Every structure is written in C-alpha cells, then in structure tokens.
Amino acid sequence: MSLCDLSLAEVRDGLRRRDFTSVDITTACLDAIAELNPKLNAFVTVTGERALEQAAAADRRLAADEVAPLLGVPLAIKDLFCTAGVRTTAGSKILGPFVPPYESTVTANLLRDGAVFLGKANLDEFAMGSSNMTSAYGAVVNPWTRRGDNAQLVPGGSSGGSAAAVAARLAPGATATDTGGSIRQPASFCGIAGIKPTYGRCSRWGIVAFASSLDQAGPMGRTVRDCAIMLASMAGHDPKDSTSAEVPVPDFEAACERGVRGLRIGVPREYRSDAMAPEIEAMWQQGLTWLREQGATLVDVSLPHTKYALATYYIVAPAEASSNLARYDGVRFGLRREGADLQELYENTRAAGFGDEVRRRVLIGTYVLSAGYYDAYYLRAQKLRALILRDFTEAFTKVDALVTPTAPTAAFAMGEKMDDPVTMYLNDIFTVPANMAGIPGLSVPAGLDVSGLPLGLQVLGKPFDEETVFAVGGAIERSANFSTLPSLRAGALS
C-alpha cells in the first residue's frame, strides 16, 4: 500500500509508531499533486517548500516524543481560509493578489495541533456554486468517471477542490466550508465523508465570508473517523467571532464507535423528490435497514416547511452576500481597476473581478434588500427560516437523528445542467435545510449508482450533538463497507 492510500487516522497512528516520517508522507502527497493536479486542478496554490519545512519540524517533535492530535499529518486547505503569508483567492480574480497577514482561527488551530499544509484547494468563486465550475482558476475535475464513459464529471461544490484532493489521494484530509451543502454534496459526489458541524462550532474568523449566518467550516476525510479527528482540532470557542459558541469540544473520535442500539432515527417524508433517481431511494432504504439491523428504531417524521427551504436560502444567502461582497471595491485590498472617478473605479474593479455567478447572486441580494422589496422577500424569508428551525426542533423531541439522501443525483458531467441556474440550485435541495436551521449534517459514502458513481447518505443531528451524528455515520459506514476507489488517483495514474 502506498503512503497516499492511508486514511488520516492511519497516517496519524503510523507517525506515532515511527512507521514513516512526516517528511515521507508529505513528499508522497506532493509527488501525487505534481502528477495529478494538472489533470484535476484541485489546488490553486501548492506550498511544497513550506510543507516540507513544517513536516521536518513535526518530525523533530515526534522524535522528542511530543504528542499532538495532528502532528505531522498533511492537509489541503480550502482557498477560503486566510493563511498568513500564503495567497488566499476565494476562487476569485478580485482576490488574486491577496496575501493575508493573519491566519484564520480554524487553520491556526490545525497548525497548533501539528498539521502540515500542502496548499490551497480550489473552490467555486466565493463558495457560490454546486459544481466547482465557477472558479476563476478553472474547473475542478472529479477523479471518478462513469462506467463506459470518459466524460469529465464535476466534483460538486463549492468545496470541490478539497473533495477531489481527498478522493484522489492527494491529501488524507482537507478543510472545507458549507453554506448550503458545500461540504456534504461534494463529499457525496466524490465518495468521501464530510461534516458540516453546528453553526458556531467552528470559528468563522479569517474565513472569506459568503453568507455570514449560514457559513460554517468543517472537515473532509476518507472516513467518518478522519472527519471526527479533524473536527476536534478545528472546533472551539473563539472570542474573535461573536457567533462562535462557548461549548466544550467532546471526543468526537470515540463517538464513531458508539453504535446506534437504542437510538431513534427519523425518516423525514418530505425528503422524497421527483428529481431523485430511483437508485438513491433504494440506497436510502438500504441505509435505514442497516440501522434497524444494528438496533435503531426508525420513526416517520414530518418537516413540513422543507419545501420552502431552497427558495428561502436563495433569498437569505444572496442578501448576505450582497452585503459581504460590498467590501471588494478596489480601494483597500485585492484587484484594482482605475477609473475616472471613484464610482468608475468601483464599477471597473467589480466588472473585472467578479464572475457571472457572483454577479448574479449580488444582484439578487441587492434587489431583495432594496426599498419596497425588503418586507416582501427578505423579511418573509427570515420568518420561514424560523419555521424551518421549528420543524427540526419538534422532530428532535421524538428522534435522536435524521437520515436522508445527501444529493438527488450522482455527479454529473461538466456542461450538464448548467444552462439553467435554477436547475443547478436544485442540487442543494437536501442539504440547504440543515444550514437554515444551523444543525450538524454528515455525508457518508454508502453505495454506487448504475454508472459506478458514489452516492452518499446524510445524517442530521441536534444542535451541538455531533457525537450522535458521528455514531450514526459510523454505523452506516461499517455496514456499507464502501471500498471502491476512483480511477484517477495517486498510485493508479491514467
């Protein structure tokens, strides 16, 4: 087995046993990136020299018998997290020249715990997208292909670079963010695990903002355990973020082995969609059967306002994006295009710096916040958001967790579904409600479709009860025993 094939947990444990060094595993990852990134475009920036310096420092600490949760483990960092001295683009031309002088809290926590950063992973521009086709630095290619078809597939978005890097064995783990499904949907498309924790579990300080009341950082890994290990390092209260929750960080890794005996698992009837493929319905039923066989009780529940979640999201998120992206004006940082006066400077800078999808969402957001429309759209959306949260709150009085499909389809080909923005937005139909309610959601690879592409099941939990989410996800993972690998990966180059 190649070092690149090891899970994050196996890398951590191997380093502690001195089976190999951090320089060994980091070099293997960098070699894989050098060979495969030209095909996948998973990384915008590779920090090879810095990574090897961090790995050598980790090896010295390991030799001195130091113990830290991620000491010597190489990771990919979504290019939305500010990293001191390393370019941070958010997938946009407008931040192309931006090199932050500070470190985001999440990445600082990972560095504190000994992680090695391989580079910055590609993403949809400002995290706006479900395909990773909107990046100013080119589309990311999914390492999976359909059986008998060489068409390039999307990895999902917005964290497509992170997902592709983990699936293709370029990194054992990666940071990501989730505003409407941007961790869970690409995890499903790429056959890996990924969790959006409870809103407030991880600090948002130093993460380039899209929609501040929805954005949440989380990890991607090959296994549920890998995600649990990373989340324990990423999480924690941060006084620099007013929305960061002052709650303890439990032992997420231990929760993965808890099992589900005695748990009540909710099955929300509204998560059946006309757009959902029959094989996804079959996989959902199979997942529920696995949980029942392991001792869980299945309970039918209703989330009646789920049908409004997507429309509500596409009012709230663009409105917040319109406000957050107003700071990119060509004056203080990032791209600058001169003009005859200040207004023309603004117009020229934003026209050159923002892509079509970002412009579309900023325009929608500005419209719904404008005089005469605020009450009709934004205020009404906030009322619906409260009703969506109430549905989940009531459901969780009866059950310990919910299980649903992650996405209505498997990964689709580049160019498919992309003529109509609304069709693209429907990719998030199963993931958006969790963001609206602020609850944790985990995607676990559970099977393959008829074309040999991975499909994910989603576990939703009570606020700040990621432990139960990991317990249910671990149970699904053990039963699914998902071991199929993508064709394009380190060690199997085509």
Residue pairs with C-beta under 8 A, 6 or more apart in sequence:
2 28
2 169
2 490
2 491
3 11
3 20
3 24
3 25
3 28
4 28
4 29
4 32
4 169
4 170
4 489
4 490
4 491
5 169
5 490
5 491
6 14
6 25
6 172
7 172
7 221
7 222
7 223
7 225
7 226
8 73
8 172
8 173
8 221
8 222
8 223
8 225
8 226
8 229
8 230
9 223
9 225
9 226
9 229
9 253
11 25
11 72
11 73
11 74
11 172
12 69
12 70
12 71
12 72
12 73
12 229
14 20
14 25
15 21
15 22
15 25
15 58
15 62
15 71
15 72
15 73
16 62
16 67
16 71
18 62
21 55
21 59
21 62
21 72
22 54
22 55
22 56
22 58
22 59
22 62
22 71
22 72
22 73
22 74
22 116
23 52
23 55
23 56
23 59
25 55
25 72
25 73
25 74
25 172
26 51
26 52
26 54
26 55
26 72
26 74
26 116
26 118
27 52
27 55
28 490
29 74
29 118
29 170
29 171
29 172
29 490
30 46
30 48
30 51
30 52
30 118
32 168
32 169
32 170
32 490
32 491
33 42
33 43
33 46
33 118
33 119
33 165
33 170
34 46
35 490
35 493
36 42
36 143
36 168
36 170
36 488
36 489
36 490
36 493
37 43
37 46
37 170
39 141
39 488
40 140
40 141
40 143
40 164
40 165
40 168
40 170
40 488
41 122
41 137
41 138
41 139
41 140
41 141
41 161
42 76
42 121
42 122
42 140
42 160
42 161
42 162
42 164
42 165
42 168
42 170
43 76
43 118
43 119
43 120
43 121
43 122
43 161
43 165
43 170
44 79
44 87
44 89
44 91
44 119
44 120
44 121
44 122
44 135
44 137
44 161
45 79
45 86
45 87
45 89
45 119
45 120
46 118
46 119
47 86
47 117
47 118
47 119
47 120
48 118
48 119
50 86
50 117
51 74
51 116
51 117
51 118
51 119
54 115
54 116
54 117
55 72
55 74
55 116
58 71
58 72
58 114
58 116
59 72
61 68
61 71
61 72
61 114
62 71
62 72
68 112
68 113
68 114
69 113
69 114
69 229
69 232
69 233
70 110
70 113
70 114
70 115
70 229
70 230
70 233
71 113
71 114
72 114
72 116
73 114
73 115
73 116
73 172
73 173
74 115
74 116
74 117
74 118
74 171
74 172
75 110
75 115
75 116
75 117
75 118
75 171
75 172
75 173
75 174
75 175
75 230
76 117
76 118
76 119
76 120
76 121
76 161
76 162
76 165
76 166
76 170
76 171
76 173
76 174
76 175
77 83
77 107
77 117
77 118
77 119
77 120
77 121
77 174
77 175
78 120
78 121
78 123
78 159
78 161
78 162
78 174
78 175
78 176
78 177
79 88
79 89
79 90
79 91
79 120
79 121
79 122
79 123
79 161
80 88
80 90
80 91
80 123
80 127
80 177
80 207
80 208
81 88
81 104
81 106
81 107
81 175
81 206
81 207
81 208
81 217
82 88
82 100
82 102
82 103
82 104
82 107
82 206
82 207
82 208
83 100
83 103
83 104
83 107
83 117
83 120
84 100
84 101
84 102
84 103
85 99
85 100
85 101
86 99
86 100
86 117
86 120
87 96
87 97
87 98
87 99
87 120
88 95
88 98
88 99
88 100
88 120
88 208
89 95
89 96
89 98
89 120
89 136
89 137
90 123
90 125
90 126
90 127
90 208
91 122
91 123
91 124
91 125
91 126
91 127
91 134
91 135
91 136
91 137
91 158
92 125
92 126
92 136
92 353
92 354
92 355
92 358
93 136
93 335
93 352
93 353
93 354
93 355
94 328
94 334
94 335
94 349
94 350
94 352
94 353
94 354
95 208
95 328
95 333
95 334
95 335
95 353
96 136
96 334
96 335
97 334
97 335
98 333
98 334
100 206
102 206
103 111
103 206
104 203
104 205
104 206
104 207
105 202
105 203
105 205
105 206
105 238
105 240
105 241
106 175
106 202
106 203
106 206
106 207
106 217
106 234
107 117
107 175
107 206
108 206
109 233
109 234
109 235
109 236
110 117
110 175
110 230
110 233
110 234
111 117
112 233
113 233
115 233
118 170
118 171
121 159
121 161
121 162
121 165
121 174
122 132
122 135
122 137
122 138
122 140
122 160
122 161
123 132
123 135
123 157
123 158
123 159
123 160
123 161
123 162
124 130
124 131
124 132
124 133
124 134
124 135
124 157
124 158
124 160
124 182
124 357
125 134
125 135
125 136
125 354
125 355
125 357
125 358
126 208
126 210
126 321
126 325
126 358
127 157
127 158
127 159
127 177
127 179
127 182
127 208
127 210
127 215
128 134
128 158
128 210
128 321
128 357
128 358
128 361
129 157
129 158
129 357
129 424
130 156
130 157
130 158
130 181
130 182
130 185
130 424
130 425
130 427
130 428
131 139
131 154
131 155
131 156
131 157
131 160
131 414
131 418
131 424
131 427
132 139
132 140
132 154
132 155
132 156
132 157
132 158
132 160
132 161
132 164
132 186
133 139
133 154
133 157
133 414
133 418
134 157
134 355
134 356
134 357
134 358
135 161
136 355
139 154
139 414
140 154
140 155
140 160
140 161
140 164
141 152
141 153
141 155
141 164
141 414
141 488
142 152
142 153
142 154
142 155
142 156
142 160
142 164
142 167
142 189
142 190
142 411
142 486
143 155
143 164
143 167
143 168
143 190
143 486
143 487
143 488
143 489
144 153
144 167
144 189
144 190
144 191
144 411
144 452
144 453
144 454
144 486
144 487
144 488
145 151
145 152
145 153
145 486
145 487
145 488
146 153
146 413
146 451
146 452
146 453
147 451
147 452
148 451
149 451
151 413
151 414
152 413
152 414
153 189
153 411
153 412
153 413
153 414
153 453
154 160
154 189
154 411
154 412
154 413
154 414
155 161
155 163
155 164
155 167
155 186
155 189
155 190
155 411
156 163
156 185
156 186
156 187
156 188
156 189
156 190
156 407
156 411
156 427
157 182
157 185
157 186
158 177
158 179
158 182
158 186
159 174
159 176
159 177
159 178
159 182
159 183
159 186
159 194
159 220
160 186
162 174
162 175
162 176
162 186
162 220
163 174
163 176
163 186
163 187
163 189
163 190
163 192
163 194
163 220
164 170
164 186
164 190
165 171
165 174
166 172
166 173
166 174
166 190
166 192
166 220
166 221
166 222
167 190
167 191
167 192
167 222
167 486
167 489
168 486
168 488
168 489
168 490
169 489
169 490
169 491
170 490
172 221
172 222
172 226
173 219
173 220
173 221
173 222
173 226
173 227
173 229
173 230
174 219
174 220
174 221
175 217
175 218
175 219
175 220
175 230
175 234
176 182
176 183
176 186
176 194
176 217
176 218
176 219
176 220
177 183
177 207
177 210
177 215
177 216
177 217
177 218
178 184
178 194
178 196
178 215
178 216
178 217
178 218
178 431
178 435
178 441
179 210
179 211
179 214
179 215
179 216
179 317
179 435
180 214
180 313
180 317
180 428
180 431
180 432
180 435
181 196
181 407
181 427
181 428
181 430
181 431
181 432
181 435
183 194
183 195
183 196
183 218
183 220
183 443
184 194
184 195
184 196
184 406
184 407
184 431
184 441
184 442
184 443
184 456
184 458
185 406
185 407
185 427
185 428
185 431
185 443
186 194
186 220
187 193
187 194
187 220
187 406
187 443
187 445
187 456
188 406
188 407
188 443
188 445
188 454
188 455
188 456
188 458
189 407
189 410
189 411
189 453
189 454
189 456
190 411
190 454
190 486
191 445
191 454
191 456
191 482
191 484
191 486
192 220
192 221
192 222
192 445
193 220
193 221
193 222
193 223
193 224
193 226
193 227
193 442
193 443
193 444
193 445
193 473
193 477
194 218
194 219
194 220
194 221
194 227
194 442
194 443
195 218
195 219
195 227
195 231
195 440
195 441
195 442
195 443
195 466
195 469
195 470
195 473
196 216
196 218
196 431
196 434
196 435
196 440
196 441
196 442
197 216
197 217
197 218
197 231
197 235
197 440
197 466
198 216
198 245
198 438
198 439
198 440
198 463
198 464
198 465
198 466
199 213
199 214
199 216
199 243
199 435
199 438
199 439
199 463
200 216
200 243
200 244
200 245
200 247
200 438
201 216
201 231
201 235
201 245
201 247
201 440
201 464
201 466
202 216
202 217
202 218
202 231
202 234
202 235
202 236
202 244
203 217
203 236
203 237
203 238
203 240
203 241
203 244
204 212
204 215
204 216
204 217
204 241
204 243
204 244
205 238
205 240
205 241
205 244
207 215
207 217
209 215
209 320
209 324
210 317
210 320
210 321
210 324
211 316
211 317
211 318
211 320
211 321
211 324
212 243
212 320
212 324
213 243
213 316
213 320
214 313
214 316
214 317
214 320
214 435
214 436
216 435
217 234
218 227
218 231
218 234
219 226
219 227
219 230
219 231
219 234
220 227
221 227
221 229
221 230
223 477
224 256
224 442
224 444
224 470
224 473
224 474
224 477
225 253
225 256
225 474
227 442
227 470
228 252
228 253
228 255
228 256
228 470
229 252
229 253
231 252
231 466
232 249
232 251
232 252
232 253
235 249
236 249
237 244
237 245
237 246
237 247
238 244
245 464
247 464
250 466
250 467
252 466
252 467
252 470
255 466
255 467
255 468
255 470
255 471
255 474
256 470
256 471
256 473
256 474
257 471
257 474
258 467
258 470
258 471
258 474
259 294
259 295
259 471
259 474
259 475
260 291
260 294
260 295
260 296
260 471
260 472
260 475
261 294
261 295
261 296
262 295
262 296
262 297
263 291
263 295
263 296
263 297
263 400
263 401
263 468
263 471
263 472
264 296
264 297
264 298
264 299
264 398
264 399
264 400
265 288
265 291
265 296
265 297
265 298
265 299
265 399
265 400
265 401
265 402
265 403
265 472
266 299
266 300
266 301
266 395
266 398
266 399
266 401
266 402
266 403
267 288
267 298
267 299
267 300
267 301
267 402
267 403
267 404
268 301
268 302
268 303
268 306
268 395
268 402
268 404
269 300
269 301
269 302
270 302
270 303
270 304
270 306
270 307
271 303
271 306
271 404
271 405
271 430
272 281
273 408
273 429
273 430
275 408
275 409
275 426
275 429
276 405
276 408
276 409
277 408
277 409
277 410
277 449
279 449
279 450
279 455
280 405
280 407
280 408
280 409
280 449
280 455
281 405
283 405
283 446
283 447
283 455
283 457
284 403
284 404
284 405
284 457
286 446
286 447
287 403
287 446
287 457
287 476
287 479
287 480
288 298
288 403
290 475
290 476
290 479
290 480
291 298
291 403
291 472
291 475
291 476
291 479
292 298
293 479
294 475
294 479
296 472
296 475
299 398
299 399
301 395
301 398
301 399
301 402
302 391
302 395
303 388
303 391
303 392
303 395
303 433
304 391
305 384
305 387
305 388
305 390
305 391
306 388
306 391
306 433
308 384
308 387
308 388
309 388
309 429
309 432
309 433
309 436
310 425
310 426
310 428
310 429
310 432
311 381
312 381
312 384
312 385
312 388
312 436
313 428
313 432
313 435
313 436
314 364
314 425
315 364
315 368
315 377
315 378
315 381
316 378
316 381
316 382
316 385
316 436
317 361
317 365
318 361
318 362
318 364
318 365
318 368
319 364
319 365
319 368
319 369
319 378
319 381
320 365
321 358
321 361
321 362
321 365
322 361
322 362
322 364
322 365
322 366
322 369
323 365
323 369
325 354
325 358
325 362
328 334
328 335
328 349
328 350
328 353
328 354
329 345
329 346
329 349
329 350
330 336
330 337
330 345
330 346
330 348
330 349
330 350
330 353
331 345
334 353
335 349
335 352
335 353
336 345
336 349
337 345
337 348
337 349
337 351
337 352
337 353
338 345
338 348
339 345
339 346
339 347
339 348
350 359
354 362
357 421
360 421
367 373
367 377
368 374
368 377
368 378
368 381
369 378
385 436
388 433
388 436
388 437
389 436
389 437
389 438
391 437
392 433
392 437
392 439
392 460
395 402
396 462
400 461
400 462
400 468
400 472
401 459
401 460
401 461
401 462
401 465
401 468
401 469
401 472
402 459
402 460
402 461
403 457
403 458
403 459
403 460
403 472
403 476
404 430
404 457
404 458
404 460
405 430
405 455
405 456
405 457
405 458
406 430
406 431
406 443
406 455
406 456
406 457
406 458
407 427
407 430
407 431
407 455
407 456
408 426
408 427
408 429
408 430
409 427
410 449
410 451
410 453
410 454
410 455
411 453
411 454
417 423
417 424
417 427
418 424
430 458
431 441
431 458
434 440
434 441
434 460
438 463
439 460
439 461
439 462
439 463
440 460
440 461
440 463
440 464
440 465
440 466
440 469
441 458
441 459
441 460
441 461
441 469
442 458
442 459
442 461
442 469
442 470
442 472
442 473
443 456
443 457
443 458
444 456
444 457
444 458
444 459
444 473
444 476
444 477
444 480
445 454
445 455
445 456
445 477
445 480
445 482
446 455
446 456
446 457
446 476
446 480
446 482
447 454
447 455
447 480
447 482
448 454
448 455
448 484
449 455
452 484
454 482
454 484
457 476
459 469
459 472
459 473
459 476
460 469
461 468
461 469
461 472
462 468
485 492
487 494
488 494
